[in-house]
């Protein structure tokens, strides 16, 4: 999903082949990463993307992508 997000943002700013290869990655940390999380706990994550993707892109494009997913039950 992160790679699709980066592609959607990048396709407007660069050549399609470069946008497709731009990529991105999710890292977990905190209690989830340590394996000491409980049911209903949040998952601390870090989304690493190329420099052409801005914070605003995450809160606009990724927000809309998450809203479309049926398994996402809470989104703020």
C-alpha positions as CSV (number, residue, x, y, z in Angstrom):
1,X,0.0,0.0,0.0
2,X,2.9,2.4,0.7
3,X,4.4,1.7,-2.7
4,X,1.1,2.4,-4.3
5,X,0.8,5.6,-2.3
6,X,4.3,6.8,-3.4
7,X,3.4,5.9,-7.0
8,X,0.2,7.9,-6.9
9,X,1.9,11.0,-5.5
10,X,5.0,10.6,-7.7
11,X,3.2,10.0,-11.0
12,X,2.2,13.7,-11.1
13,X,5.8,14.9,-10.5
14,X,8.0,12.6,-12.6
15,X,8.2,10.1,-15.4
16,X,6.1,6.9,-14.9
17,X,9.0,4.5,-14.9
18,X,10.8,6.5,-12.2
19,X,7.6,6.9,-10.2
20,X,7.0,3.1,-10.3
21,X,10.5,2.4,-8.9
22,X,10.4,5.2,-6.2
23,X,9.1,2.8,-3.5
24,X,8.7,3.4,0.2
25,X,8.8,1.3,3.4
26,X,7.0,0.9,6.7
27,X,8.9,0.4,10.0
28,X,7.3,-0.6,13.3
29,X,8.6,0.4,16.7
30,X,7.4,0.6,20.3
31,X,5.5,-2.1,22.0
32,X,4.4,-3.7,18.8
33,X,8.0,-4.1,17.6
34,X,9.0,-5.4,21.0
35,X,6.2,-8.0,20.9
36,X,4.6,-6.7,24.1
37,X,1.4,-5.2,22.7
38,X,-2.0,-6.2,23.8
39,X,-5.4,-6.5,22.0
40,X,-6.7,-3.1,20.9
41,X,-3.3,-1.4,21.3
42,X,-2.1,1.0,18.6
43,X,0.8,0.2,16.3
44,X,3.6,2.8,16.2
45,X,4.8,3.0,12.6
46,X,7.2,5.1,10.5
47,X,6.5,5.6,6.8
48,X,9.8,6.3,4.9
49,X,9.2,7.7,1.4
50,X,11.3,9.6,-1.2
51,X,11.9,13.3,-0.8
52,X,9.3,14.2,-3.5
53,X,6.5,13.0,-1.2
54,X,5.4,15.6,1.3
55,X,3.7,15.4,4.7
56,X,0.6,16.9,3.1
57,X,0.5,14.0,0.6
58,X,0.3,11.5,3.4
59,X,-2.6,13.3,5.1
60,X,-4.5,13.7,1.8
61,X,-3.7,10.8,-0.5
62,X,-2.9,8.1,2.1
63,X,-5.9,9.2,4.1
64,X,-8.2,8.7,1.1
65,X,-6.6,5.3,0.4
66,X,-7.1,4.1,4.0
67,X,-10.8,5.3,3.9
68,X,-11.4,3.0,0.9
69,X,-10.2,-0.1,2.8
70,X,-13.0,-2.1,4.5
71,X,-10.7,-3.4,7.3
72,X,-10.0,0.1,8.5
73,X,-12.5,0.8,11.2
74,X,-11.1,4.0,12.8
75,X,-9.3,6.8,11.0
76,X,-8.4,10.2,12.4
